[in-house]
């Protein structure tokens, strides 16, 4: 019964003359999960966006940290259940599926 309580991801691109920094912060709460995204391009004002997902939509969600743990367990057991698919989140914070 592992559950992601909080996750932060940061990506920096050193492109001249406008370096870009992208941050995604995911926080679990009573009603579901909030995803906050920030994009900073060069000296421009940061662009911020935030949205929420309900618990019902997140049932079985497998985020990056939990995915790594699952892969380690499967590797240690030397087994892979057929058709292993989980709800996941892409790099933009949108819900998608992850197949193993």
Buried (B, 14 or more C-beta within 10 A) or exposed (E): EEEBEEBEBEEEEEEEEEEBBBBBBBBBEEEBBBBBBBBBBEEEEEEEEEEEBEEEEBEEBBBBEBBEEBEEEBEEEEEEEEEEEBBBBEEEBEEEEBEB
